């Protein structure tokens, strides 16, 4: 099984890029991991929020493959502690045949089509973070979960 992080728009802040790259390299020791970047929409001034979400939905759906298990990172999703997230991942890794795809949407969230395509929603916090920051937080939590599952000393309770 492969874990994918599907994001809308490039991560541009160098300090976020460096952190994401570091945790992505560390993750390679445990599980095949990739980040898929969908280009940010251009010329959106004349588009409504819903139109932007629909255009992003087209691009997200095009990046998905048959058999993908899709999990949206969404403020209304289920919350976990790091230990619970590790347990969640362990179950998914045993049951998902192809790709476990975590999706971070654009600035206005997801269209209804994306909610319908997804199997689950999880939330990393009740607080709001920038989309670039959430990429780093998620990648670190994924790495943390792998160290927990392998009984390594990274995580302390």
N, C-alpha and C positions, 0 to 999 in steps of 0.2 A: 504494500500500500504506500502511496505517496501522499504527502500533505502539501497543499497549495494554499497560498495566500493571494487572493485576487483583489486588486486595488484599482481604484479609478484615479488616474493622474499620477505623475512621477513624484517621488519624494525628493525635494530640492534642498532642504536645509542640510548642510554638510554634516552636522553633528547627529542628525537622525539617520542619515545615510550610513555613517560610520558605525553607529550602534546596531542598526539592522543588519549590516554586512557581517559584523562580528558574531551576532547570535545566529545568523544563517549559517556561517561557517561551522560554528559549534554544533548546530543541529545536524549537520551532514554526518556526524559521528553516529547518530542514533537512527535517523529516518531520512528517506529521500524527501527533500524540501525544496520548493520553488516559490518564487514570487512572480506573479503574472500582473503586468501593468497594462491597464487599458488607458489609451490616451484621453487626456482631459478634453472635454468638448470645447470647441472654439466658437467664436461669434455667437455667444449666448444672450447678448443684451436684448434681442427681440423675442427670446423664448420665455415662456412662463416656467415656473418651477416644475409643474407637472410635465411640460414638454421636455425639459432637461432630464427629468427622471426617466422618461420614456426612451429618450435617445441613449442614455446610459444603459438602460435595460437591454436595448438591442445589442450593445457591445458586450455586456456581461453575458447574456445568453449565448452569444456567438463564441465566447471563450470557454464555455462549459462543454463537457463531453458526456455522451451517454454513460450511465453508471456512476457519475459523480454523486457524492453525498454532500449536499450544499448546506453550509451553516452560515447564517448571516450574523455579523457582529452588529448588534442593534441594541439601542438603549432600552428597549422593551423586552429583551431576551432574558433568559435564566442566568442568574449570577452564581458563581462558584468561588470557593476559596481555592488557593493554589493546589492543595491536596485533592479537593474534589475535582478540579479540572484535570489533574493527572489521572485520576480514576476514570473520568469521562473519556479521556483520550485512549486509555488502555482498552476500554470496551470498544471504542470506535475502531481502533487498530485491529482488533480481533474480528470485527464484523463487516467492515467496509472493504469491498473487494478491490476497487480501483483507486480513486482519488477522494480524499477528504478535503473539501474546498471551503475555506473560510473566506468570506467576502466582506470587504469594507467598501461601502458605497461612496457616492460623491457627496458634495456639500449639503444636499437637500434630502439625503437618505435614499430609500429604494422605492421603485414603482410597485404597484400591486402585483405586476407580473413576476417580479423577483421574489416577493413574499410567497407567491403561489408555487414557484419553482423550488423553493428551499424546503428542506426537511426540518430544520431547527433554527432557532435564534438564541444567541447567547449575548450577554452584556458583560463588559469588562469593568464597568463601574456605573453608579448612578450619576456620577459627574460627567460633564461634557469635556472632551479633549479634542484637539485638532486632529484631523485625519492623519496627518503625518506622525503625530505623537502616538496615536493609537497603534500604528504599524509597529513602532518600536516596542511599545508595551506588550502587544500581542506576541511578537517574536520572542521577547524575553520570557514571557509566561509559557510559551511553548517549550523553550529550552529548559526552563525550570521544571516543567512537568516531566520532561525526559530524564532529568537528573533524579527526580523523586522516584520515578518508576525503576531506575537503575540503582537505587539506594546510594547515590553519590552525595557528597557533603555540601553541595551548593545551597540547598534549601535548609533553613533552620526553623524549628517550631518554637 
